[in-house]
């Protein structure tokens, strides 16, 4: 280990340690610049969340939900953001659905809202949100943001994603599909 790294790790600002509330077995989501710790592309449950295991003077040990052990230098931990996703009793589930530009917006909002109303674990307060979020080249993007108890987060996430697909198909509301036009050299554009 390089001497300057060793010194930086052993002197990784003890003052923040005193000011942060980290409990054993807290589920943590790391946002560490320059490290590939964002597993969102793998989908739930990996999703960047971690289970805090131990902290020493030099490093912090974190167990991922897919059973990998990460040993992170404390200089990275204390020099960046730690998002504790279990500190609050309720959490917001953030879902996005890209629907065809031809969709009737009011009807799509009603179908998505009814899915939230019908799920027994979606809380009424704070009120769930269903809105058109943005227009992309291939879809009208809707955000669906219900609130749930912390322990229900992943089950509701998966249930709503599945039910949205089934209900949108049943209601004949098409998803937005990215289309590419390919032209062969010398082919007429007529």
Helices and strands as residue ranges (DSSP letters): H 3-10, H 14-19, E 27-31, G 40-42, E 49-55, E 59-64, E 69-73, H 74-78, E 81-84, E 90-92, E 95-99, H 105-118, E 129-135, E 140-145, E 147-149, G 150-152, H 153-170
